[in-house]
């Protein structure tokens, strides 16, 4: 069963003149870290609000755990970290945790146990008795993540969870997310930080102008097929020319070979050629594009109607 499932979800504002979402179909399986990407105004926040029941769809369906997202009791299984969240600055970190724990219906004894555990998990245990007004942006993000976990949710919706956090803090939050995944929880991340998403997410969906442009595993969207960079000992200009004639998609810039082959047999033929000419092979590195490159290719392909580029992104290579 999918944890999140939407079918042709649409949300219109201003009497239908503004289409924030336009037929969004999305599927997120259990125990996954899922990233939702898109430029500002793509509809990401609107989608999250529909999943939380804050907004109601104009048409289509949204299911959480197989039940309509609008069902109130479903929210007991959800934790939410909003973007740019704010707490009263006169409260202390532990008090904020206790307040939201009561608000979520967590029993008193459970709160006493979970609050110190969660604050320690996010590195905020030493600041539990410090007022919020003294917290940095990064500390606020850590506290917000702890608050989102107070009810031990099965699904976490995190909106820009590493925004304003320093590099060490981002690494620690990534580790927390992976720890939660190991516990079987599903994490849905809405983020602009593509490099962060690439490091932590199993799967992503890219949105633009209210539509899902593409969805798939990160490894698939960043795959360039049978493309390799081969690092070798110094090759003569004559030998490089011979290789370029035999292997059509081969270049030799800056002391290495970049090649795209039709199959592994062709790669092995190239390796044989190198060995026959006494070239030392130092490394054979499969090449891939970054998630950022895939993101721009998808957005630009959708905008220009270049569906060939979108097809390339979704092709599975072996």
C-alpha positions in Angstrom: 0.0 0.0 0.0 1.2 3.5 -0.9 1.6 5.8 2.1 0.8 8.8 -0.1 -1.3 8.5 -3.3 -2.9 11.3 -5.3 -5.0 10.9 -8.4 -5.6 13.8 -10.8 -5.4 16.2 -7.9 -6.3 19.8 -8.8 -6.6 23.0 -6.8 -7.9 26.2 -8.4 -8.1 29.7 -6.8 -9.7 32.9 -7.8 -12.7 31.1 -9.3 -10.6 28.8 -11.4 -8.4 31.5 -12.9 -5.3 30.3 -11.0 -4.5 26.6 -11.2 -2.1 25.9 -8.4 -2.3 22.2 -9.0 -3.4 20.7 -12.3 -3.9 16.9 -12.4 -1.2 15.7 -10.0 -0.8 12.0 -9.6 1.8 11.0 -7.1 2.8 7.8 -5.3 5.0 7.3 -2.3 5.7 3.9 -0.9 6.4 3.0 2.7 9.8 3.3 4.3 11.0 5.7 1.6 12.7 9.1 1.7 10.9 11.1 -1.0 11.8 14.5 -2.3 9.4 17.0 -3.9 11.3 19.5 -6.1 10.3 22.5 -8.1 10.8 26.2 -8.7 9.0 28.8 -6.6 5.3 28.8 -7.5 5.3 25.2 -8.8 2.6 24.1 -6.4 4.7 22.2 -3.8 3.3 24.0 -0.7 -0.3 23.7 -2.0 0.2 20.0 -2.5 1.5 19.6 1.1 -1.5 21.6 2.5 -3.9 19.4 0.6 -2.2 16.3 2.1 -2.6 17.8 5.6 -6.2 18.7 5.0 -5.5 22.4 5.4 -6.9 22.9 1.9 -9.5 20.9 0.0 -9.0 19.9 -3.6 -11.1 21.3 -6.5 -11.1 17.8 -8.0 -9.2 14.5 -7.7 -8.3 12.4 -4.7 -5.6 12.4 -2.1 -5.1 9.3 0.1 -2.8 8.8 3.1 -2.4 5.3 4.4 -5.2 4.3 2.0 -7.7 6.7 3.5 -8.9 10.2 2.4 -6.4 12.8 3.5 -9.3 14.9 4.9 -10.0 12.3 7.6 -9.1 13.9 10.9 -7.7 10.8 12.6 -5.2 10.2 9.9 -3.2 13.2 11.2 -2.4 11.3 14.4 0.1 9.3 12.2 1.7 12.4 10.6 4.5 14.8 11.8 4.9 18.1 10.0 7.7 20.6 9.9 6.5 23.8 8.1 8.9 26.2 6.4 9.8 29.3 8.5 8.0 28.0 11.5 7.7 30.3 14.6 7.2 29.6 18.3 6.6 32.2 21.1 10.0 33.5 21.9 9.4 33.6 25.7 9.0 29.8 25.8 11.8 27.4 26.4 12.6 24.6 24.0 11.4 21.9 26.4 8.2 23.8 26.9 7.5 24.0 23.2 8.0 20.3 22.9 5.6 19.7 25.8 3.0 22.1 24.4 2.9 20.4 21.0 3.0 17.0 22.6 -0.2 17.8 24.5 -1.7 19.4 21.4 -1.0 16.1 19.5 -2.6 14.0 22.3 0.6 12.5 23.6 0.1 11.2 27.2 2.1 12.9 30.0 4.3 10.0 30.8 5.1 9.5 27.1 6.0 13.2 26.8 8.4 13.0 29.8 10.2 10.1 28.1 10.1 11.3 24.5 11.0 15.0 24.9 14.6 14.5 26.3 15.2 11.6 23.9 14.1 13.7 20.8 16.0 16.8 22.0 19.2 14.7 22.3 18.6 13.1 18.9 18.6 16.6 17.2 21.4 17.9 19.4 19.3 20.3 21.4 19.3 18.6 24.8 21.6 21.3 26.3 19.2 24.0 25.2 16.0 22.6 26.6 15.8 25.2 29.3 16.8 28.2 27.1 14.3 30.6 25.8 13.5 30.5 22.1 14.6 34.1 21.6 18.2 33.0 22.0 18.0 30.3 19.3 19.7 30.6 16.0 17.9 29.7 12.7 19.7 26.3 12.7 18.6 25.6 16.3 15.0 26.5 15.4 15.2 24.0 12.6 16.4 21.3 14.9 13.7 22.0 17.5 11.1 22.0 14.7 12.3 18.6 13.6 12.0 17.3 17.2 8.5 18.8 17.5 7.5 17.0 14.2 8.5 13.7 15.8 6.8 14.2 19.2 3.9 11.9 18.3 6.1 9.2 16.9 4.6 9.5 13.4 4.7 7.0 10.6 4.8 9.8 8.0 7.0 12.9 8.3 6.3 15.9 6.0 9.4 18.2 6.1 9.3 21.5 4.4 12.9 22.7 3.9 14.3 20.8 6.9 17.9 22.0 6.5 17.1 25.6 5.6 19.5 27.9 7.5 21.5 25.1 9.0 25.3 25.0 8.8 27.1 22.2 6.9 27.7 20.1 10.1 24.1 20.5 11.1 22.8 19.5 7.6 24.9 16.3 7.9 23.4 15.6 11.3 19.9 16.2 10.0 20.6 13.8 7.1 21.7 11.2 9.5 18.5 11.7 11.6 16.4 11.3 8.4 18.2 8.1 7.5 17.8 6.8 11.1 14.1 7.4 10.9 14.0 5.6 7.5 15.7 2.6 9.2 12.9 2.6 11.7 10.4 2.1 8.9 9.1 5.6 8.7 8.3 7.4 5.5 9.8 10.9 5.0 8.4 13.4 2.5 10.8 16.3 1.9 9.9 19.5 0.1 13.2 21.3 -0.6 15.1 23.7 -2.9 18.5 22.3 -1.8 19.0 19.8 -4.7 22.4 18.5 -3.4 20.8 17.7 0.0 17.9 15.9 -1.7 20.3 13.9 -3.9 22.2 12.6 -0.8 19.2 11.5 1.2 16.3 10.7 -1.0 15.4 7.4 -2.6 13.0 8.9 -5.1 12.0 12.4 -6.2 9.2 14.1 -8.2 9.8 17.4 -10.0 6.9 19.8 -10.3 6.4 22.8 -12.5 3.4 25.0 -13.0 1.1 22.8 -11.0 2.1 19.5 -12.7 4.4 16.6 -12.0 7.0 16.8 -14.8 8.8 13.6 -13.8 9.0 11.1 -10.9 11.5 8.3 -10.4 14.4 7.0 -8.3 17.3 9.4 -7.9 19.7 6.8 -9.2 17.6 6.5 -12.4 17.2 10.3 -13.0 20.9 10.9 -12.6 22.0 7.9 -14.7 23.8 8.6 -18.0 23.7 5.0 -19.2 26.9 3.3 -20.3 29.2 6.4 -20.0 32.6 6.1 -18.4 35.7 8.1 -17.6 38.8 6.0 -17.9 41.9 7.2 -16.2 45.1 5.8 -17.8 48.8 6.3 -18.1 49.9 8.8 -20.7 48.7 8.0 -24.3 50.2 9.1 -27.5 48.3 11.4 -29.8 48.5 8.8 -32.5 46.9 6.1 -30.3 44.1 8.5 -29.2 43.3 9.2 -32.8 43.1 5.4 -33.5 40.7 5.0 -30.5 38.5 7.8 -31.7 38.2 6.2 -35.1 37.2 2.8 -33.6 34.9 4.1 -30.9 32.6 6.8 -32.2 31.6 8.3 -28.8 35.1 8.8 -27.4 36.9 11.9 -26.3 40.3 12.3 -24.7 40.4 15.6 -22.8 42.9 16.4 -20.0 44.7 13.0 -19.8 41.7 10.7 -19.6 39.2 9.1 -21.8 35.5 9.8 -21.8 33.4 7.2 -23.7 29.8 6.1 -24.1 29.5 2.5 -25.3 26.6 0.6 -26.7 27.1 -2.4 -24.4 29.6 -3.9 -22.0 31.2 -5.9 -24.8 32.2 -2.7 -26.5 33.7 -1.4 -23.2 35.7 -4.6 -22.9 37.0 -4.2 -26.4 38.2 -0.7 -25.5 39.9 -2.1 -22.4 41.6 -4.8 -24.6 42.9 -2.1 -26.9 44.4 -0.2 -24.0 46.1 -3.3 -22.6 47.5 -4.3 -26.0 49.2 -0.9 -26.2 50.7 -1.3 -22.7 48.5 1.5 -21.2 48.0 1.3 -17.5 44.4 1.6 -16.4 44.1 3.5 -13.1 40.3 3.7 -12.9 37.1 3.1 -14.8 34.4 5.5 -13.3 30.8 5.3 -14.4 29.5 8.8 -15.2 26.3 10.4 -14.1 24.6 13.8 -14.1 23.8 15.6 -10.9 20.3 15.9 -9.7 20.5 19.6 -10.4 21.3 18.9 -14.0 18.4 16.5 -14.2 16.1 19.0 -12.6 16.9 21.7 -15.2 16.7 19.2 -18.0 13.2 18.2 -16.8 12.0 21.8 -16.3 13.3 23.0 -19.6 12.1 19.9 -21.4 8.6 20.4 -20.1 8.6 24.1 -20.9 9.8 23.6 -24.5 7.7 20.4 -25.1 10.9 18.4 -25.6 9.6 15.1 -24.5 12.6 13.3 -25.9 14.7 14.8 -23.0 12.1 13.7 -20.5 12.1 10.2 -22.0 15.9 10.0 -21.6 15.6 10.9 -17.9 13.2 8.0 -17.3 14.9 5.4 -19.4 16.4 2.5 -17.4 19.9 1.5 -18.3 21.7 -1.7 -17.7 
